[in-house]
Amino acid sequence: MAGLGYLLGSPLLLGAARLRYPLLDDDYSPWLPWLGVSLGVGALVVWIFRGYFLTLRTGPETRQRMPLWVTVLWCAALALCQFFLTFGALQWWNGAMDRSTPAVVEASVTKGAFWRVKDGMKFSLTVEVPGWSTQPLRLEVRKPLYEATLDHPSVQLTLGRGALGIPWIREMRPGGGSLQHG
């Protein structure tokens, strides 16, 4: 039963972290060492407890080896969940433990887009954030912010530096005010 919580909980943690503490940039290179260590620790745990993870209970006191295809599939699922768990936990830690002074920057909107989804509409803006990102960023936004940028093509981003040094977006508002660039 704990395996089911692990299989379902790790993607949910990643999703919650991505919603609550969105990253400023899609450059994941700072995460790679952490993810590598996590996958290595996960593989070591599976290897140490392989008698538990890689066997099926066939009776009260008997266990039987899983077929090879089930073993491979199970190990792949564990590795994927370990990746989700680590990435979600690091992203959560980066935002939740950030004690830096927020920086407010004005980002110019270069493109807006919307599309239909099953239960409504989704909106996105492509913005340029000077001094924080070298390439344009695509941000999913709510409808009021999207509509506000039709008149004034800029957004005000409140950014955190991140506890792990990875910038994230604290808040997005329509642009147009006097700003202190961070």
N, C-alpha and C positions, 0 to 999 in steps of 0.2 A: 504494500500500500504506500510505503514511503517513496517507491519508485514512481508511482503515479503523480504524487505531489511534486517530485523533481521534474518530471516530464512536462507537467502543466504549469508549474510555478515559475520555472526559469524564463520561458517566453513571456509570461505575464509581467515579471519583474522588468524585463527589457522594455516591453511596451510602455509600462508605467514610467520608467525612467526617461524614455524618449519624449513622452508627453510633458512630464513635469519639468525636466531640465534639458531642453533642446540644445544641441551643440550648434555653435556658430558656423563651423566649417565641416565639410565632409572629408577632411583629411584624417584618416585613422592611424597614421604612422605612430603617434605617441602611444597608442594602445597596444601595438604589436608585441612588445616584450611582456606585458602583463598577460595578454591572451596566450602567448606561448607557454609561459610558466603555468598558467591555469590548466591548459590542455595537458601539459606534462604531469601535473599533480593529479588530474583526473584519471589519466592513463595509469599512473602508479597505483592509485586507489583501486581501480578495476583489477589490476594485476594482483595486488595483495589479496583482495577479497574475491578472486576469480572463482573460488569454490561456491560462493554465494551468488555472484552475478551471472555466472555462465553455466549454471545447472538448473534443471527443473525438478521440482519436488514431485515424486511419483507416489509417495506414500508417507505415512507418519515419520518414518526414520530413513527413508531411502531417497536418493537423488540420482538423476540421470543427466549425462552431458547433453547439452543442446546440440541440435544439428548445426553444421558449420554455417549455413546461410542465416540461421536465426542468430547465432553468435555474432556474425559480422554486422547484421542489421542492428542488433542490440548495442554493440559497441559504437556504431555510427550514431545512433540516437543519443547515447550517453555523451559522446564527444560534442554533438551539436548543442545539447542542453547545457553542458559545461561552458561552452562558448557563450550562450545566451546569458547564463547566470553570471559569468565573470563580466561580460560587457555591460549588462544591466547594473550590476553592483558598482562597478567603477564609474559609470555615468552618474548613478545616484550619488555616490560619494563625492564626485567632482562638484556637483551642484549643491548638495545639502551641506557640505562642510566648507563651502566657499565663504570666507569672511572678508574678502577684498572689498574695497570701496567700488560701488558700481560706476561704470563709465557710460555716459550718454553720448551717442553719436548719431549724426544725421546720415542716413543711407539713401542714395538716389535710386529710384525705381527705374529700371531699364525696360521691363516687360511685365505685363500682367496676363494671367490666363485663368480660365475657368472651364470646367467640364462637368458633365452629368455623371452622377453615381447612382447606385440603386435607390437610395433614399434621399436624394436631394442634389446639391451642387457642392463642388470643391473649388477653392480659389487659391491661387498662388501668385507670388510676386518674385521677380528676379531683381535683386538689389546689388549695388556695389557699396562695400563698406571700407572706406579709405583707412589705411593704417591697421586694419584688423584681418583682412583677407585679400589675397592677391587675385582671386578670381571671383566672378559674380556668383552670388548665392541664390538658390531657389528656396523660398520660405512658403510653407502653407499657412494661410491666414484665414480669418473669418470674414464674412461678407461685408460688415461695416468698414473694416480697415481697407479691404479691397476697393470698395466704392469711394472711400475718402481719398484714395490715391489717384482716382480719375481726375480730380480737380487739382491736386497738389502732388506731383509725382515724387514724393519722398516719404520715408518713414523714420520715426525716431526709435532707435533701439537702445535699450538699457542692457548693458553687457556685464557679465561677471567674468573675472579672470580664471576662475575655477580652482578648487583646492589642489588638483593635480596639474594645474597650469594649462588646462584646455578650455578656451573661452566658450561660454554658453549664453543663451539669450534669456535674460530675466523678464523682459517686457517689450512689447511692440505697440507703438501708437502712431497715429498719423503725424507726419512731419509738419514743419512750418514755424516752429517756435525758436527762440534764441537758445542756443545750445552750448554746452561746455564739452569740447571734444576731449576724449580720454585716450 
